[in-house]
């Protein structure tokens, strides 16, 4: 069965850190609904992770020659940050997209990307 990554690339990190327990629970409930919809379509979640705050990020960039340039903090200095990912299996992309529509209640952008099988 094909694998896909479901990403949340535009979450507002400050809003999440300031969220009430009830607001966070609403996000968790939406995630549970996504998993149920994916299962109903014949798919499953096989992995994933919520990512920690961007303050802990180390970004490496290719510098002159083979030198690695290290920056503390995320690659893009924006309010929006990648907040987490799911690794899923599903019959096809459309099944993941349909199940993922519910995630828009909790995330302004949801990206579904196929895993390269080669």
C-alpha atoms as one frame of an Amber mdcrd trajectory, in Angstrom:
protein
   0.000   0.000   0.000   1.414   3.447  -0.858   2.824   5.635   1.917   2.266
   9.356   2.366   3.462  12.074   4.711   0.806  14.405   6.112   2.490  17.629
   7.245   1.395  20.765   9.056   3.782  23.367   7.574   2.076  26.604   8.592
   1.030  26.326  12.216   1.397  29.376  14.456   3.804  28.201  17.133   3.129
  31.104  19.512  -0.623  30.482  19.342  -0.104  26.794  20.177   2.159  27.602
  23.123  -0.444  30.086  24.429  -3.424  27.750  23.830  -5.638  26.645  26.678
  -5.923  22.962  27.537  -9.382  22.980  25.930  -8.020  24.448  22.683  -5.263
  21.841  22.579  -7.787  19.079  23.256  -9.844  20.272  20.286  -6.758  19.753
  18.093  -6.164  16.286  19.537  -9.841  15.394  18.950  -9.505  16.500  15.321
  -6.438  14.270  14.958  -8.411  11.315  16.311 -11.174  12.015  13.802  -8.598
  12.071  10.984  -7.281   8.660  12.043 -10.831   7.274  12.086 -11.597   8.637
   8.628  -8.338   7.246   7.277  -9.109   3.791   8.727 -12.597   3.888   7.231
 -10.967   4.475   3.818  -8.730   1.415   4.267  -5.638   3.270   5.462  -3.659
   3.574   8.661  -1.238   5.812  10.509   2.139   4.063  10.736   4.197   6.802
  12.385   4.558  10.468  13.033   5.619  13.054  15.537   4.690  16.377  17.029
   7.747  18.589  16.663   9.208  20.610  19.500   9.481  24.405  19.518  11.530
  26.029  16.778  13.769  27.603  19.429  15.520  24.234  19.644  16.193  23.939
  15.915  19.694  23.701  14.445  19.812  24.502  10.707  22.762  23.480   8.570
  23.393  25.140   5.208  25.968  24.268   2.610  28.700  26.885   2.679  31.744
  27.482   0.526  33.451  24.268  -0.493  32.302  21.544   1.836  31.891  23.769
   4.869  28.656  23.415   6.836  27.201  26.667   8.148  25.221  26.214  11.379
  22.429  28.545  12.448  20.440  28.234  15.662  16.768  28.443  14.777  14.557
  27.432  11.871  15.441  27.798   8.173  12.657  30.333   7.583  12.146  33.100
  10.102   8.358  33.240  10.048   5.507  32.916  12.519   4.438  29.696  10.804
   6.471  26.588  11.491   6.290  22.898  10.663   4.609  21.527  13.782   4.275
  17.838  13.055   3.880  14.987  10.612   2.008  11.728  10.202   3.309   8.805
   8.177   0.298   7.021   6.702  -0.567   4.195   4.347  -3.647   4.404   2.174
  -5.026   2.912  -1.032  -4.313   6.184  -2.877  -3.687   9.894  -2.477  -7.375
  10.736  -2.762  -8.158   8.625   0.319  -5.583  10.570   2.349  -6.766  13.935
   1.028 -10.396  13.166   1.867  -9.509  11.994   5.382  -7.190  14.992   5.911
  -9.861  17.595   5.133 -10.983  17.422   8.770  -7.501  18.513   9.876  -8.152
  21.990   8.471 -10.208  22.646  11.599  -6.960  22.634  13.591  -4.287  23.540
  11.022  -4.407  26.331   8.414  -2.458  24.219   5.887  -2.245  20.438   5.515
   0.190  19.028   2.972  -0.090  15.447   1.706   3.055  14.202  -0.003   3.759
  10.723  -1.384   6.775   8.831  -0.092   9.151   7.996  -2.918   9.103   4.228
  -3.269  12.280   4.044  -5.377
